[in-house]
Amino acid sequence: MHALEALARRLCRLGRHLDALEAAFAAITGEPLRESAHAALIEIFLAEGNVAQARRQLERYAALLWSEMAIRPSAELTKVVASQRSPRAPVPEGSYGVRTTAWGADG
């Protein structure tokens, strides 16, 4: 998994986004709950300028984590995606710009 994630990030830095996406998806397929694999995929989406796709991936990952383990993604990962919001779009307090319904209502 480490090698696939490193490959995905390196390919992204080289501007080879399609190849980077394939490596990131392979890492996620191998270990669906691994946050660093999802983070690599999100970073690639952001590098491509696909903020909506990055947010959607975070939402999918959050829902998976909640359903499997009743935990949330790290604050660091949610901040990476939340920081990409338009300055004109207000972020609901406590949401980090991500739907919290997938995480449950209990905080």
Protein Blocks (a to p, Z undefined) as FASTA:
>chain_A
ZZmmmmmmmmmmnopamlmmmmmmmmmmmmmmlmklmmmmmmmmmmnopaklmmmmmmmm
mmmmmmmnopacdfklmmmmmmmpcfklccdehklopafklnojnZZ
